[in-house]
Every structure is written in C-alpha cells, then in structure tokens.
Amino acid sequence: MPKRRGRGFKEPAMTVRPEVHTTPVSDQDLAELQALVADIEDGFNRKEVAVLDRPFSADTVVVVPDGTMIRGWDELFAYHTDRMANVVSTWKTRISVLSAVMPGPDTAVLHFRQETTTPDGGFANHGTVVAIRRDGRWWIGALHNTNIVQ
C-alpha cells in the first residue's frame, strides 16, 4: 500500500506524471528570451555590469559555478562589478540557448551552454534560467550555472 502523507493524500503510481511544459513557445517569446541571454553575453564581453545585469529581476536568485548563492539584484550587481574588474577582466564568453520551454504563459525555463575563453585556455558551463514575464517584459528570476567536464 502506498505511504500516505497528510490527511487524504495518496501517492500516485510511479507511471502517472503530469506534463508541465504545455504552453507553446512563440517565435516572439523565444526571440525575447534569447535577448535576455544576449544581454548577459554582451555585458560580460564588454565588461559593462549594467548591461550584464539588465535582465535580472529585483529579487533574482543566482547560483554561480562555484556554488555561491546570490540573492537580489543589488547583491548580483556588486558581485559582477568586483568580478569584471578583477578575476574575469580578460575573459570572453559565448552563450547558446539549447532549449526553451514554458510551463505557463508568463513563465519560461531556458537551458544554455556557456563557452568561456581565458588566457589559460577555457571551460564550459551549462545553466538554467527561470524567466518571468511582468508587464509585457521578460525578467530573469533565477539562474543556476554549473561547470561541466569537457
């Protein structure tokens, strides 16, 4: 018998799963979502933090490749300001959106690959963006970026 959690809850069969990415991604939505990622790439390569962080919401949550969790746009802007002036000042990056799905009309999940070159070589990351549309504009509400083995 399935284990119960809470009053009246019965665990569904393992084969019963809903599909959650049911809203089609329109060409316009895809272009606008890709523009968010383009801002990140452009701002990073130009070392312009205002451009890099332009697509992030005030209450964004970002997890960077070393596992640091950043909460809020102000903290993100301070983090990137320091990084752009120091550690990554000579690095360049290229970001490609691998997929975009929408669990609802104003929510999108993007998966991306980031290729970064440094004076010592380079590395790659995979990441996930949760974008939310507010007042007709897309914002990054969460981003998680993870180093991958090449």
Helices and strands as residue ranges (DSSP letters): H 27-46, H 49-52, E 56-63, E 69-71, H 73-85, E 92-104, E 107-118, E 121-134, E 137-148
